[in-house]
Amino acid sequence: MAENTQAAPAPKKSKLKLIILVVVVVALAIGLSVAGTLWFLQGAEEGGSTADQPETEVFQASQYYVMAKPLVAALQTDGRQRYAQVHLAFSARDTESLTALEKHLPLVRSQLLAVLGAQKFEELQTPEGRDRLISELLTAVNQVLEAEAEQPIEQILFRNFVLQ
């Protein structure tokens, strides 16, 4: 007495349709997201209305000129002979300033030695004294460049600083 009962098979077509529908919806959402992002980015690149937006400055990295020979000068002190040896680098945003500096290097070097030689040994031992020296050196260099109708440099950097 075997009963012939079979369980009804699960409807596979409805699950397949559901999976296909979910995949299509997800693909459509991703596609719309990418399209929207590209549209906004393209609008930002074009700048929209350029009349409303001010132009932005383009960043220019600093350029450097390294002085090959150090400056060596005898310093003012209380009866003992003291020396300063300074290795310098110059910084500017444009190469024209550094080219002009290199062109007028003999005059610049002479002015730098005059400023360094006028310093007091005790003052150069302090951070404030070295900062003041950098300021005076920068002023001297820019005065030379200004007298030669050239663009100024932005800063002077110590590469090495020795007091003896």
Steps between C-alpha positions, in 0.01 A plus 500: 500500500729742385365837466605692203543845641757719352583845621428771252824641351593852610435763238852569358382750245391754762837481682686537171290802407565656842877451469505647148292797616735570795810477275344740245404751772849489657668540158270791417576669834875463446473631145300804607743570781800492264317712241402759762854518636645551153243767423584695818875464445469618141302803615769579761779476240321735264460740789129558455463874468848648492372850563406410858821315590832681553806350339717300738875537506707209385735366767867541418752296693807670640819493295840494669850621426777354716812708544796272422755671724430585864533848643783529754541817702688616809259615769504779755582372846673592827866463405491143365497418130167335405370379165165414344457260210158506336370283214194662337215411268260751345131441432259664254179407317630594158822404328563856378586613853746219548653552156550868585653402834748273328580770243578757772660251743834685540320816616254299713784301662686823583190643672439174688859496630466863614182418693646182651825674600308772686337248736596441862603148598289495817183598312542230235505234773128560566209395276376860498839621380502245215145601402605866495802406286275324247279809485799730445646269233166487317473879508854537364438254214169658401655848506765383253237338277279810519793724403553277196125516413446130576228312687567437873549159658265375772728346757850398596561165665793384710637173367776499759598750768828473692642738760858461615 
